[in-house]
Amino acid sequence: QVQFVESGGGLVQPGGSLRLSCAASGSIFSIYHMGWYRQAPGKQRGLVAAITSGGSTNYADSVKGRFTISRDNAKKTTYLQMTDVKPEDTAVYYCNTYHPMKDSWGQGTQVTVSS
């Protein structure tokens, strides 16, 4: 069973940038389509960005043009580069496979956008 550990979150001002990392362990990483998800207080967790095993990407409309997902298969790591962040980006960010594995959710990393 693959496990994920997210890192890189923190407090950032509106308009700032942040880079999140997600390290995978326990299985073959390169075959998985991966996704970054987020959950804001009082809201359901939702997909914000996805990347296929071949490197094709897709984004939620709310982050398109501001966030970039990428992956390094040799390091078994998925990244989320966040730019021009907004207060509404405040959430706990998680990574998982594109069709999430129920038992693979990590602790997430908190991103807070505030001045």
Helices and strands as residue ranges (DSSP letters): E 3-7, E 10-12, E 18-25, E 34-39, E 46-51, E 57-59, E 67-72, G 73-75, E 77-82, G 87-89, E 91-97, G 102-104, E 109-113
